[in-house]
Amino acid sequence: MQNAGAAFMLDCCTVFWRMLRLTGWFAHPTHQLSSVEIIGGGRRAGVVAEVQLPHAGVERALGENKGFSVEILFAEAAPDPYSLQIAFTMEEGTRIEVPLEMALLRSLKR
């Protein structure tokens, strides 16, 4: 999926009880990803979000450290992922928000 000159794809979306886990890659020709977050879904007991991780699937074509991962432990049952949004913020401040449903469906079409 492309937005604001950036390309990104979700490799994994797993929901298990109160846990949501997303992994994928994000690339922009001139800016690095500085953060990724999930918007919506209610109260959280914990969040771990990492960016600039190794991603062997795109390293050769797009460069090193394009991977990201988000894990959320919700206080109650995990919400339907289609009700959430994913937000990417690049180091120079540009923020891209996309419905998670759109990102997931786009990833499935490839």
C-alpha positions as CSV (number, residue, x, y, z in Angstrom):
1,M,0.0,0.0,0.0
2,Q,1.3,3.5,-0.8
3,N,0.5,6.8,1.0
4,A,2.5,10.1,1.2
5,G,5.3,8.6,-0.8
6,A,5.7,5.7,1.6
7,A,5.0,2.0,0.9
8,F,4.0,-0.4,3.6
9,M,2.6,-3.9,4.1
10,L,1.3,-6.0,7.0
11,D,2.7,-9.5,7.1
12,C,0.8,-10.7,10.2
13,C,-2.2,-9.7,12.1
14,T,-3.0,-12.1,15.0
15,V,-5.7,-11.7,17.6
16,F,-5.8,-14.0,20.6
17,W,-8.0,-13.3,23.6
18,R,-6.8,-9.9,24.8
19,M,-3.7,-9.7,22.5
20,L,-3.3,-8.1,19.1
21,R,0.0,-8.5,17.2
22,L,0.9,-6.9,13.9
23,T,4.1,-7.1,11.9
24,G,5.1,-5.7,8.6
25,W,7.4,-3.3,6.8
26,F,7.4,0.4,6.0
27,A,9.7,2.2,3.5
28,H,10.0,5.8,2.3
29,P,12.7,7.0,-0.1
30,T,14.1,9.7,2.1
31,H,12.6,9.3,5.6
32,Q,12.9,6.7,8.3
33,L,9.9,5.4,10.3
34,S,10.1,6.7,13.9
35,S,6.9,5.2,15.4
36,V,3.9,3.0,14.7
37,E,0.8,2.8,16.7
38,I,-2.7,1.4,16.7
39,I,-5.6,3.8,17.2
40,G,-8.8,2.7,18.9
41,G,-9.8,-0.4,20.7
42,G,-10.3,0.7,24.2
43,R,-8.2,0.5,27.4
44,R,-4.8,-1.2,27.1
45,A,-2.9,-3.1,29.8
46,G,0.4,-2.9,27.8
47,V,1.9,-1.9,24.4
48,V,5.2,-2.8,22.8
49,A,5.9,-1.1,19.4
50,E,9.2,-1.4,17.6
51,V,10.4,0.1,14.4
52,Q,13.5,-0.1,12.1
53,L,13.6,-3.9,12.7
54,P,15.3,-6.3,10.2
55,H,12.9,-7.6,7.5
56,A,14.5,-10.1,5.2
57,G,11.6,-10.0,2.8
58,V,12.3,-6.4,1.6
59,E,15.9,-5.8,2.7
60,R,17.5,-6.5,-0.7
61,A,15.0,-4.2,-2.6
62,L,14.3,-1.5,-0.1
63,G,17.3,-1.5,2.3
64,E,17.9,-2.5,5.9
65,N,15.7,-2.2,8.9
66,K,12.3,-1.6,7.3
67,G,10.4,-3.9,9.6
68,F,8.0,-3.0,12.4
69,S,6.1,-4.8,15.1
70,V,3.2,-3.8,17.4
71,E,1.9,-5.9,20.3
72,I,-1.1,-4.7,22.4
73,L,-2.5,-6.4,25.5
74,F,-6.0,-5.0,26.0
75,A,-7.6,-4.6,29.4
76,E,-10.6,-6.6,28.1
77,A,-11.2,-8.7,25.0
78,A,-9.3,-7.6,21.9
79,P,-11.5,-5.6,19.5
80,D,-12.2,-6.5,15.9
81,P,-9.0,-5.4,14.0
82,Y,-11.2,-4.0,11.3
83,S,-12.4,-1.3,13.8
84,L,-8.9,0.0,14.4
85,Q,-6.5,2.3,12.5
86,I,-2.7,2.0,12.1
87,A,-0.6,5.2,12.3
88,F,2.9,5.6,11.0
89,T,5.0,8.6,12.0
90,M,8.2,9.4,10.0
91,E,11.2,11.0,11.6
92,E,10.5,14.4,10.0
93,G,7.0,14.5,11.4
94,T,4.7,13.2,8.6
95,R,2.0,11.0,10.0
96,I,0.0,8.5,7.9
97,E,-3.2,7.1,9.4
98,V,-5.0,4.2,7.6
99,P,-7.9,2.1,8.6
100,L,-6.4,-1.3,9.6
101,E,-9.1,-3.0,7.5
102,M,-7.8,-1.3,4.4
103,A,-4.2,-2.2,5.2
104,L,-5.1,-5.8,5.9
105,L,-7.3,-6.2,2.8
106,R,-4.6,-4.6,0.6
107,S,-2.0,-7.0,2.0
108,L,-4.2,-10.0,1.2
109,K,-4.6,-9.0,-2.4
110,R,-0.9,-9.3,-3.1
